[in-house]
Amino acid sequence: MNIALVTGSAGLIGSESVAFFADKFDLVIGVDNNLRQYFFGADGSTEWNRNRLKDAYPNYEHYTADIRKVEELEPIFKKYGTDITLIVHTAAQPSHDWAAREPFTDFSVNATGTLNLLEMTRQNCPEAVFIFTSTNKVYGDNPNYLPLVETETRWEIDENHPYFKNGIDEYMSIDHTKHSLFGASKVAADVLVQEYGRYFGMKTGIFRGGCLTGPNHSGAQLHGFLSYLMKCAITGNHYTIFGYKGKQVRDNIHSYDLVNMFWHYYQNPRAGEVYNAGGGRHANCSMLEAIAVCEEISGNKMSYSYSETNRIGDHIWYISDLSKFKEHYPTWNWTYDLKQTLEQIHDSMVKRLQVQL
């Protein structure tokens, strides 16, 4: 058999991976214990998505194993062994605000959980391709010291800077900077995945995501800003902007486009390679610009307020440079722009809210 194993399989990128790989592998194994509900409450629950996957894909098999516990992972890896040819590791505690509440939990999920999966892979299916969804937060707040210029709706980098054309590349330092505890735990995981590639020669790929988004996101106030923003636009719930005049910029990549990056990498993997992964100059927006698009798509005027207190370690301007990945895999490109992505989020959210009502 040819098997793909996906952690965080009921989350945004995990569920997109299941859907993408279902017709490319004999079996797709999902590992997800809905810890996201513990992190973010009812808004964050992924149970609806797990049930959707079970109904939609006959060759999908779900396990509620906890990645922090080797004794729960090992039976899965032992059962399928070298039939596992791809591991897509998306499970995480994804919020830097939440990490400060429970540092032990954050580190055990992000760092220890990643180590457990790497070691299970090395022991049971060492030839498998191991893909890790890292984050741009590994760069800490280094991007905030770039020469930024304020415009009417956004912060932008000085047009004379090398990053202006394509964004931030993989050679920005991850050292001597404030990361937040979430960023620090993801740095630990990021470097571990690199090391299993460089030291053990395993086929490990690290994808440092910008704002990952799409229609199957269980967006909550502390994570999944475009999804949660659109939910507030639809429901009329109040939204709070934290700091930087609402002009902070993020690049946004649709979950399908990110998983398509994984697919390209899987077919020609490079050991311990690191790639920035986001919407780049193709798809990015400030908070104020995102609100305007959400209002346009939903037809509703949003209720929002502004707090001067920015989130610790938050980026003022971040756009990913994907030049390295596109050089290595020239047939890959984006398929969704920002408005198309938000329209999908809107339509999916409306359906989900109707079901809940």
C-alpha positions as CSV (number, residue, x, y, z in Angstrom):
1,M,0.0,0.0,0.0
2,N,0.9,3.6,-0.5
3,I,-0.1,5.6,2.6
4,A,-0.1,9.3,3.6
5,L,-0.4,10.2,7.3
6,V,-1.7,13.7,8.2
7,T,-1.5,15.1,11.7
8,G,-4.0,17.9,12.6
9,S,-6.2,16.3,9.9
10,A,-9.4,18.0,10.9
11,G,-7.8,21.5,10.8
12,L,-7.4,23.8,7.9
13,I,-4.2,22.5,6.3
14,G,-4.7,19.0,7.5
15,S,-8.2,18.6,6.0
16,E,-7.0,20.2,2.8
17,S,-4.2,17.6,2.7
18,V,-6.6,14.8,3.2
19,A,-8.8,16.0,0.3
20,F,-5.8,16.6,-1.9
21,F,-4.1,13.3,-1.3
22,A,-7.2,11.0,-1.1
23,D,-7.1,10.1,-4.8
24,K,-3.3,9.9,-4.9
25,F,-2.7,7.4,-2.1
26,D,-4.4,4.1,-1.3
27,L,-5.1,5.2,2.3
28,V,-4.9,8.5,4.1
29,I,-4.5,8.3,7.9
30,G,-5.6,11.2,9.9
31,V,-4.4,12.0,13.5
32,D,-6.4,14.7,15.3
33,N,-7.8,14.8,18.8
34,N,-9.6,18.2,18.5
35,L,-7.2,19.9,20.9
36,R,-8.1,23.1,19.0
37,Q,-11.4,23.2,20.9
38,Y,-9.4,23.2,24.1
39,F,-7.3,26.1,22.9
40,F,-10.1,28.3,21.4
41,G,-13.4,27.0,22.7
42,A,-16.4,26.2,20.5
43,D,-15.3,28.4,17.7
44,G,-12.2,26.4,17.3
45,S,-13.8,22.9,17.3
46,T,-12.8,20.8,14.3
47,E,-15.4,18.0,14.9
48,W,-17.5,19.2,12.0
49,N,-14.6,18.9,9.7
50,R,-13.6,15.4,10.9
51,N,-17.1,14.2,10.3
52,R,-17.0,15.8,6.8
53,L,-13.8,14.0,5.9
54,K,-15.1,10.6,7.1
55,D,-18.2,11.1,4.9
56,A,-16.4,12.4,1.9
57,Y,-13.4,10.1,1.5
58,P,-13.9,6.3,1.9
59,N,-10.1,5.7,2.1
60,Y,-9.7,8.1,5.0
61,E,-9.0,6.5,8.5
62,H,-9.2,8.7,11.6
63,Y,-7.2,8.3,14.8
64,T,-7.7,10.5,17.9
65,A,-4.1,9.9,19.0
66,D,-2.3,12.7,20.9
67,I,1.0,13.5,19.2
68,R,2.5,14.3,22.6
69,K,2.3,10.7,23.6
70,V,4.6,8.2,21.8
71,E,2.6,5.3,23.2
72,E,-0.4,6.6,21.2
73,L,1.6,7.2,18.0
74,E,3.8,4.1,18.0
75,P,1.0,1.5,17.3
76,I,-0.1,3.5,14.2
77,F,3.4,3.6,12.8
78,K,4.1,0.0,13.7
79,K,0.9,-1.1,12.0
80,Y,1.6,0.5,8.7
81,G,5.4,0.7,8.7
82,T,7.1,1.4,5.4
83,D,3.8,1.6,3.6
84,I,3.7,5.2,5.0
85,T,5.5,7.2,2.3
86,L,4.3,10.7,3.3
87,I,3.8,12.4,6.6
88,V,2.2,15.9,6.6
89,H,2.6,17.3,10.0
90,T,0.2,20.2,10.5
91,A,-0.9,19.6,14.2
92,A,0.0,22.5,16.4
93,Q,-0.9,25.0,19.1
94,P,-1.0,28.0,16.7
95,S,-1.5,31.1,18.8
96,H,1.3,33.2,20.4
97,D,-1.3,34.8,22.7
98,W,-2.5,31.4,23.9
99,A,1.0,30.0,24.4
100,A,1.7,32.5,27.2
101,R,-1.2,31.0,29.2
102,E,0.1,27.5,29.2
103,P,3.8,27.3,28.1
104,F,4.1,23.6,29.0
105,T,1.2,22.7,26.8
106,D,2.4,24.9,23.9
107,F,5.9,23.4,23.9
108,S,4.7,19.8,24.4
109,V,2.4,20.1,21.3
110,N,4.7,22.1,19.0
111,A,8.2,20.9,19.9
112,T,7.8,17.5,21.7
113,G,5.0,16.4,19.4
114,T,7.2,17.1,16.4
115,L,10.1,15.2,17.8
116,N,7.9,12.2,18.5
117,L,6.7,12.2,14.9
118,L,10.2,12.5,13.5
119,E,11.5,9.7,15.6
120,M,8.5,7.5,14.8
121,T,9.2,8.2,11.1
122,R,12.9,7.4,11.5
123,Q,12.2,4.2,13.3
124,N,9.4,2.9,11.2
125,C,9.4,4.5,7.7
126,P,12.7,6.3,7.3
127,E,12.3,6.7,3.5
128,A,9.0,8.6,3.9
129,V,8.8,12.3,3.0
130,F,8.2,14.4,6.1
131,I,6.6,17.8,5.6
132,F,6.3,20.2,8.5
133,T,4.1,23.3,8.6
134,S,6.3,25.9,10.4
135,T,5.5,29.6,10.7
136,N,6.9,33.0,9.8
137,K,6.9,33.6,13.6
138,V,10.3,31.8,13.7
139,Y,11.7,35.1,12.5
140,G,10.5,36.7,15.7
141,D,10.0,40.5,15.4
142,N,13.0,41.0,13.1
143,P,10.6,42.0,10.3
144,N,9.5,45.0,12.5
145,Y,12.9,46.6,12.2
146,L,12.8,46.8,8.4
147,P,12.4,50.3,6.9
148,L,8.6,50.6,6.9
149,V,6.5,53.4,5.4
150,E,2.9,54.3,6.5
151,T,0.3,54.7,3.8
152,E,-3.4,55.5,4.0
153,T,-4.4,51.8,4.5
154,R,-1.2,49.9,5.2
155,W,2.3,49.7,6.3
156,E,4.7,49.0,3.4
157,I,8.4,48.4,3.1
158,D,10.5,51.1,1.5
159,E,10.6,50.6,-2.2
160,N,14.4,50.7,-2.3
161,H,14.8,47.7,0.0
162,P,15.7,44.3,-1.5
163,Y,12.5,42.8,0.1
164,F,10.2,45.3,-1.7
165,K,9.8,43.3,-4.9
166,N,9.1,39.8,-3.6
167,G,9.0,39.9,0.2
168,I,11.1,38.3,3.0
169,D,13.3,35.4,2.1
170,E,14.5,32.4,4.1
171,Y,17.8,34.0,5.1
172,M,16.3,36.5,7.6
173,S,17.8,35.7,11.0
174,I,15.7,33.7,13.4
175,D,18.1,34.6,16.3
176,H,18.4,37.6,18.7
177,T,14.7,38.6,18.4
178,K,11.4,38.3,20.4
179,H,9.4,35.4,19.1
180,S,6.6,34.9,21.7
181,L,6.6,31.5,23.4
182,F,4.7,30.1,20.4
183,G,7.4,31.3,18.1
184,A,10.1,29.7,20.3
185,S,8.4,26.3,20.4
186,K,8.0,26.4,16.6
187,V,11.6,27.4,16.2
188,A,12.5,24.3,18.2
189,A,10.4,22.1,16.0
190,D,11.6,23.9,12.8
191,V,15.2,23.2,13.6
192,L,14.5,19.6,14.7
193,V,12.9,18.9,11.3
194,Q,15.9,20.5,9.5
195,E,18.3,18.4,11.6
196,Y,16.6,15.1,10.9
197,G,17.1,16.0,7.2
198,R,20.7,17.2,7.5
199,Y,22.0,14.8,10.2
200,F,20.0,11.6,9.4
201,G,19.5,12.3,5.7
202,M,15.8,12.1,5.9
203,K,13.5,13.7,3.3
204,T,12.3,16.6,5.5
205,G,10.8,19.8,4.2
206,I,10.0,22.9,6.3
207,F,7.3,25.3,5.1
208,R,7.3,28.6,7.0
209,G,3.7,29.8,6.5
210,G,2.5,33.3,6.3
211,C,-1.3,33.6,6.9
212,L,-2.7,30.2,6.0
213,T,-6.4,30.4,5.1
214,G,-9.3,28.9,3.3
215,P,-12.9,27.8,3.5
216,N,-12.4,25.0,6.0
217,H,-10.8,27.0,8.8
218,S,-12.3,27.0,12.3
219,G,-11.4,30.6,12.8
220,A,-11.3,32.0,16.4
221,Q,-10.4,35.3,17.9
222,L,-6.8,34.2,18.7
223,H,-6.1,32.4,15.5
224,G,-7.4,32.3,11.9
225,F,-7.9,36.0,11.4
226,L,-9.5,36.0,7.9
227,S,-11.9,33.2,8.8
228,Y,-12.9,34.9,12.1
229,L,-13.1,38.3,10.5
230,M,-15.5,37.0,7.9
231,K,-17.5,35.3,10.6
232,C,-17.9,38.6,12.4
233,A,-18.9,40.3,9.1
234,I,-21.6,37.7,8.6
235,T,-22.9,37.5,12.2
236,G,-22.4,41.1,13.2
237,N,-20.2,40.0,16.1
238,H,-17.8,42.7,17.3
239,Y,-14.2,42.5,16.1
240,T,-11.2,44.2,17.9
241,I,-8.1,45.3,16.0
242,F,-5.0,45.2,18.1
243,G,-2.4,47.8,17.4
244,Y,-0.4,49.3,14.5
245,K,-3.5,51.4,13.4
246,G,-5.0,48.3,11.8
247,K,-2.5,48.8,9.0
248,Q,-0.4,45.6,9.7
249,V,0.1,43.6,6.6
250,R,-0.1,39.8,6.1
251,D,0.3,37.7,3.0
252,N,-2.4,35.1,2.6
253,I,-2.2,31.7,0.9
254,H,-5.2,29.5,0.2
255,S,-4.9,26.1,1.9
256,Y,-5.1,24.4,-1.5
257,D,-2.1,26.3,-2.9
258,L,-0.1,25.4,0.2
259,V,-0.9,21.7,0.0
260,N,-0.1,21.8,-3.8
261,M,3.4,23.1,-2.7
262,F,3.6,19.9,-0.5
263,W,2.7,17.7,-3.5
264,H,5.4,19.3,-5.6
265,Y,7.9,18.8,-2.8
266,Y,6.9,15.2,-2.3
267,Q,7.6,14.3,-5.9
268,N,11.2,15.6,-5.7
269,P,12.1,16.1,-2.0
270,R,15.3,17.8,-0.7
271,A,16.6,16.8,2.7
272,G,16.2,19.5,5.4
273,E,15.1,22.2,3.0
274,V,13.4,25.3,4.2
275,Y,10.8,27.3,2.2
276,N,8.8,30.5,3.0
277,A,5.2,29.8,2.1
278,G,2.5,32.5,1.7
279,G,0.6,34.7,-0.6
280,G,3.6,36.8,-1.4
281,R,2.9,39.9,-3.6
282,H,0.2,37.9,-5.3
283,A,-2.2,37.9,-2.2
284,N,-1.7,40.2,0.8
285,C,-3.7,42.8,2.8
286,S,-3.7,45.0,5.8
287,M,-6.3,44.6,8.5
288,L,-8.2,47.6,7.3
289,E,-8.1,46.3,3.7
290,A,-9.3,42.9,4.8
291,I,-12.3,44.5,6.6
292,A,-13.2,46.4,3.5
293,V,-13.2,43.3,1.4
294,C,-15.2,41.4,4.0
295,E,-17.8,44.2,4.0
296,E,-18.0,44.1,0.2
297,I,-18.5,40.3,0.0
298,S,-20.9,40.0,2.9
299,G,-22.9,43.2,2.2
300,N,-22.7,44.1,5.9
301,K,-21.1,47.0,7.7
302,M,-18.7,45.5,10.3
303,S,-18.8,46.3,14.0
304,Y,-15.2,46.8,15.1
305,S,-13.0,48.8,17.5
306,Y,-9.4,49.6,17.9
307,S,-7.0,48.8,20.8
308,E,-3.7,50.6,20.9
309,T,-2.1,47.5,22.5
310,N,-0.5,45.3,19.8
311,R,0.0,41.6,20.3
312,I,3.5,40.8,21.7
313,G,5.8,39.7,18.9
314,D,3.2,40.6,16.2
315,H,4.5,41.6,12.7
316,I,3.8,45.0,11.4
317,W,4.6,44.0,7.8
318,Y,5.2,40.5,6.5
319,I,5.1,39.3,2.9
320,S,6.7,35.9,2.0
321,D,9.2,35.6,-0.8
322,L,8.5,32.3,-2.6
323,S,11.3,32.7,-5.2
324,K,13.3,29.9,-3.8
325,F,10.4,27.4,-3.9
326,K,9.4,28.5,-7.4
327,E,13.0,28.1,-8.6
328,H,13.1,24.5,-7.2
329,Y,9.6,23.7,-8.4
330,P,8.9,25.9,-11.4
331,T,5.5,24.3,-12.4
332,W,3.9,25.4,-9.1
333,N,2.0,28.7,-8.9
334,W,-0.9,30.3,-6.9
335,T,-4.4,29.5,-8.1
336,Y,-6.4,31.7,-5.7
337,D,-6.1,35.5,-5.1
338,L,-7.3,37.2,-1.9
339,K,-10.8,38.0,-3.0
340,Q,-11.5,34.5,-4.4
341,T,-10.3,33.1,-1.1
342,L,-12.5,35.4,1.0
343,E,-15.5,34.6,-1.2
344,Q,-15.0,30.9,-0.5
345,I,-14.6,31.5,3.2
346,H,-17.8,33.5,3.1
347,D,-19.9,30.9,1.3
348,S,-18.5,28.1,3.5
349,M,-19.1,30.0,6.7
350,V,-22.7,30.8,5.8
351,K,-23.5,27.1,5.3
352,R,-21.8,26.2,8.5
353,L,-23.7,28.9,10.5
354,Q,-27.0,27.8,8.9
355,V,-26.3,24.2,10.1
356,Q,-25.6,25.4,13.6
357,L,-28.8,27.4,13.7
